[in-house]
């Protein structure tokens, strides 16, 4: 199985899409070739989707090195589970959901470890209002924004990435993360407020992030 190293500067992301008839046929044929252990087919699959998935994984976990490792894990899981692909969605969307769930599993594992030492970080945040909050300043560079997102606490970073970056509705975020819709809204609200504080001209590039 061919698993090239993850790209450091992947292509721009696009949202999940429903397959047309032609796309579905191509995806099913590619999946069948991968299931036959066709190394060329799996490399084709990797090159077609690795960039987009790397962007997602990096934003979810906030670490380039960890994103490299998790991207490889996602494709290993995909290789094992391709027998379950039936073409109901595009192969890209199927991989995308697989990556989201894997990242959330990793983040939940960290959360479980933390709760053995301290109270859940979500409890305090759940009481915050989910009303519309000030948007993140727009006059910032993409690099600054990516760095700020990476410094968010894991819970609100995941909710923010899924909702504001990847475009999921709050009910979808809640279902993916295994939380209530209100908690999803609260976590996104917290993320926006923290990002606004970090990206404010008065805070400077080294503004601190309160882990709550």
C-alpha positions as CSV (number, residue, x, y, z in Angstrom):
1,X,0.0,0.0,0.0
2,X,1.4,3.4,-1.0
3,X,1.1,6.1,1.6
4,X,3.2,9.1,0.6
5,X,4.1,11.7,3.2
6,X,1.4,14.3,3.8
7,X,1.7,17.6,2.0
8,X,2.8,20.6,4.0
9,X,0.9,23.1,1.8
10,X,-2.2,21.3,0.6
11,X,-4.7,22.5,-1.9
12,X,-7.7,24.6,-0.8
13,X,-10.6,22.7,0.7
14,X,-14.0,22.3,-0.7
15,X,-17.2,21.1,1.1
16,X,-18.7,17.7,1.0
17,X,-20.7,17.1,-2.2
18,X,-23.3,14.6,-3.5
19,X,-22.1,12.4,-6.3
20,X,-23.4,12.6,-9.9
21,X,-23.9,9.4,-11.8
22,X,-20.5,9.7,-13.5
23,X,-18.7,10.5,-10.3
24,X,-20.4,7.7,-8.4
25,X,-19.3,5.2,-11.1
26,X,-15.7,6.5,-11.0
27,X,-15.6,6.3,-7.2
28,X,-17.0,2.8,-7.1
29,X,-14.5,1.7,-9.7
30,X,-11.6,3.3,-7.8
31,X,-12.8,1.7,-4.5
32,X,-13.0,-1.7,-6.2
33,X,-9.4,-1.3,-7.5
34,X,-8.3,-0.3,-4.0
35,X,-10.0,-3.4,-2.5
36,X,-8.0,-5.5,-4.9
37,X,-4.9,-4.1,-3.4
38,X,-4.0,-2.1,-6.5
39,X,-1.2,0.2,-5.2
40,X,-1.7,2.6,-8.0
41,X,-5.3,3.0,-7.2
42,X,-4.7,3.7,-3.6
43,X,-2.0,6.3,-4.5
44,X,-4.5,7.9,-6.8
45,X,-7.0,8.0,-4.0
46,X,-4.4,9.5,-1.7
47,X,-3.3,12.2,-4.1
48,X,-6.9,13.2,-4.9
49,X,-8.0,13.7,-1.3
50,X,-4.9,14.1,1.0
51,X,-4.6,17.8,0.6
52,X,-8.2,18.5,1.6
53,X,-8.1,16.0,4.5
54,X,-4.8,17.4,5.8
55,X,-6.4,20.9,6.1
56,X,-9.3,19.4,8.0
57,X,-7.1,17.3,10.3
58,X,-4.6,20.1,11.0
59,X,-7.4,22.5,12.0
60,X,-9.0,19.9,14.2
61,X,-5.9,18.9,16.2
62,X,-3.8,22.1,15.9
63,X,-0.5,20.4,15.3
64,X,1.3,19.9,11.9
65,X,3.3,16.9,13.1
66,X,0.2,15.2,14.6
67,X,-1.8,16.0,11.5
68,X,0.8,14.1,9.4
69,X,0.4,11.0,11.6
70,X,-3.4,11.3,11.8
71,X,-3.7,11.7,8.0
72,X,-1.9,8.4,7.6
73,X,-4.2,6.8,10.2
74,X,-7.2,8.0,8.2
75,X,-6.0,6.4,5.0
76,X,-5.2,3.2,6.8
77,X,-8.7,3.1,8.3
78,X,-10.1,3.9,4.8
79,X,-8.1,1.0,3.3
80,X,-9.6,-1.4,5.9
81,X,-13.2,0.0,5.5
82,X,-13.4,0.4,1.7
83,X,-15.5,-2.8,1.6
84,X,-18.3,-0.8,3.3
85,X,-18.3,2.0,0.6
86,X,-21.4,1.7,-1.5
87,X,-21.4,5.0,-3.4
88,X,-24.3,6.5,-1.5
89,X,-22.1,9.6,-1.1
90,X,-19.0,10.6,-3.0
91,X,-15.7,8.9,-2.1
92,X,-14.4,12.3,-1.0
93,X,-17.4,12.8,1.4
94,X,-17.0,9.3,2.7
95,X,-13.3,9.9,3.5
96,X,-14.1,13.3,4.9
97,X,-16.6,11.9,7.4
98,X,-14.1,9.2,8.3
99,X,-11.5,11.8,9.0
100,X,-13.8,13.9,11.1
101,X,-14.8,10.9,13.2
102,X,-11.2,9.8,13.7
103,X,-10.1,13.3,14.8
104,X,-13.1,13.5,17.3
105,X,-12.1,10.1,18.7
106,X,-8.6,11.4,19.3
107,X,-9.9,14.6,20.9
108,X,-12.4,12.6,23.1
109,X,-9.5,10.4,24.3
110,X,-7.6,13.5,25.4
111,X,-10.8,14.8,27.1
112,X,-11.2,11.5,29.0
113,X,-7.7,11.8,30.3
114,X,-8.2,15.3,31.4
115,X,-11.4,14.6,33.3
116,X,-9.5,12.2,35.5
117,X,-7.4,15.1,36.7
118,X,-9.8,18.0,36.6
119,X,-13.5,18.9,36.1
120,X,-14.8,18.9,32.5
121,X,-14.0,22.1,30.7
122,X,-17.4,22.0,29.0
123,X,-19.4,22.5,32.2
124,X,-18.5,26.2,32.7
125,X,-18.8,26.9,29.0
126,X,-22.3,25.3,28.8
127,X,-23.7,28.2,30.8
128,X,-22.5,30.8,28.4
129,X,-25.1,32.4,26.1
130,X,-25.3,31.0,22.6
131,X,-26.4,34.3,21.2
132,X,-24.7,35.8,18.2
133,X,-21.2,37.0,19.0
134,X,-18.8,39.4,17.4
135,X,-17.2,37.9,14.3
136,X,-13.5,37.3,14.0
137,X,-11.7,40.3,12.6
138,X,-11.4,40.0,8.9
139,X,-8.3,42.2,8.4
140,X,-5.9,39.4,9.5
141,X,-3.7,37.1,7.5
142,X,-4.6,33.5,6.9
143,X,-1.4,32.4,8.7
144,X,-2.4,34.4,11.8
145,X,-5.9,32.9,11.8
146,X,-4.6,29.4,11.4
147,X,-2.1,29.9,14.3
148,X,-4.9,31.3,16.5
149,X,-7.2,28.4,15.7
150,X,-4.4,26.0,16.6
151,X,-4.1,27.6,20.0
152,X,-7.8,27.2,20.9
153,X,-8.8,24.7,23.6
154,X,-9.6,21.4,21.9
155,X,-13.4,21.3,22.5
156,X,-14.2,24.8,21.1
157,X,-11.6,24.4,18.4
158,X,-13.3,21.3,17.1
159,X,-16.8,22.9,17.2
160,X,-15.5,26.1,15.5
161,X,-13.7,24.2,12.7
162,X,-16.7,22.0,12.0
163,X,-19.2,24.9,12.1
164,X,-17.5,28.0,10.9
165,X,-14.8,26.5,8.7
166,X,-16.3,23.3,7.3
167,X,-19.9,24.6,7.2
168,X,-21.8,22.0,9.3
169,X,-25.0,23.1,11.0
170,X,-25.1,23.0,14.8
171,X,-27.2,19.9,14.9
172,X,-24.7,18.2,12.7
173,X,-21.8,19.3,14.9
174,X,-23.6,18.1,18.0
175,X,-24.2,14.7,16.4
176,X,-20.6,14.4,15.3
177,X,-19.2,15.5,18.6
178,X,-21.7,13.6,20.8
179,X,-22.8,16.8,22.6
180,X,-26.0,18.8,22.8
181,X,-26.8,21.5,20.2
182,X,-26.6,24.1,22.9
183,X,-23.1,23.0,23.8
184,X,-22.1,23.2,20.2
185,X,-23.4,26.8,20.0
186,X,-21.6,27.6,23.3
187,X,-18.3,26.2,22.1
188,X,-18.4,28.1,18.8
189,X,-19.3,31.2,20.8
190,X,-16.3,30.7,23.0
191,X,-14.0,30.0,20.1
192,X,-15.1,33.2,18.3
193,X,-14.6,35.3,21.4
194,X,-11.1,33.9,22.0
195,X,-10.1,34.3,18.4
196,X,-11.3,37.9,18.4
197,X,-9.2,38.6,21.5
198,X,-6.1,36.9,20.1
199,X,-6.4,38.6,16.7
200,X,-7.2,42.1,18.2
201,X,-4.4,44.6,17.2
202,X,-4.0,45.3,21.0
203,X,-3.3,41.7,21.8
204,X,-0.3,41.3,19.6
205,X,0.9,38.0,18.0
206,X,1.7,36.4,21.4
207,X,-1.7,37.0,23.1
208,X,-2.5,34.3,25.7
209,X,-5.4,31.9,25.5
210,X,-7.3,31.1,28.6
211,X,-8.0,27.3,28.6
212,X,-11.7,27.2,29.4
